[in-house]
Amino acid sequence: MLFKVWGIVFLSLVLAGAVFYFYSNINVGISYRLFHVKAKNFLDFLLPVLVCGFFASLILGVVVALFFPHAFAGPLHRIEKDLVDIGNGDLTKVIKLRKRSEVHDLANAINVMVADLRDQVRRINDTAEEIGKLLEEGSAEDTEKTLEKVNRASANLQAEIKKFRI
């Protein structure tokens, strides 16, 4: 993105420089005196060129401003909508953008983060299910063994939950 902005600025400078170069390469002499041009100095000749260069750069900037942000706004809006779903608990969501999208790296980073969260929640869920099964299957005869297994599973569950900062 930064290179595109630099490219636009460079193109505008080249355009303005070319206009100044071609306009300032005029021989000032008898031909201007014949047309009764009343100019006190060379800046009087450059003022119209400066104004034209300004408006040419302004028009170029407006045209670029109309089309350039669309490459960012569309994908960012899509990412924003998907992040709302992810924030509401849908960890199956995968952000898919066009391959030539400007924010493809951001979408990939979010997808990796969501996949890691999905794996952590899956491990927590598996451990909680294990605790539930142990409590259901536990009998009065081997209460001590069941309690030991529940304690181990509970420690695993707490270790997984401690990975989150709340």
Residue pairs with C-beta under 8 A, 6 or more apart in sequence:
1 72
1 102
4 68
8 60
8 61
8 64
8 68
11 60
12 57
12 60
12 61
15 53
15 56
15 57
15 60
16 53
16 56
16 57
19 49
19 52
19 53
19 56
20 46
20 49
20 53
23 45
23 46
23 49
24 42
24 46
26 45
28 42
28 45
32 39
39 45
71 101
71 102
72 102
72 103
75 97
75 98
75 101
75 102
75 103
75 104
75 107
76 103
78 95
78 97
79 95
79 97
79 103
79 106
79 107
79 110
82 93
82 95
82 110
83 110
85 93
86 93
86 110
86 114
91 114
91 117
91 118
91 121
92 118
93 114
94 111
94 114
95 107
95 110
95 111
96 107
97 103
97 104
97 107
101 107
120 160
120 163
120 164
123 160
124 157
124 160
124 161
127 153
127 156
127 157
127 160
128 157
130 153
131 150
131 153
131 154
131 157
134 146
134 149
134 150
134 153
135 146
135 150
137 146
138 146
138 147
138 150
139 146
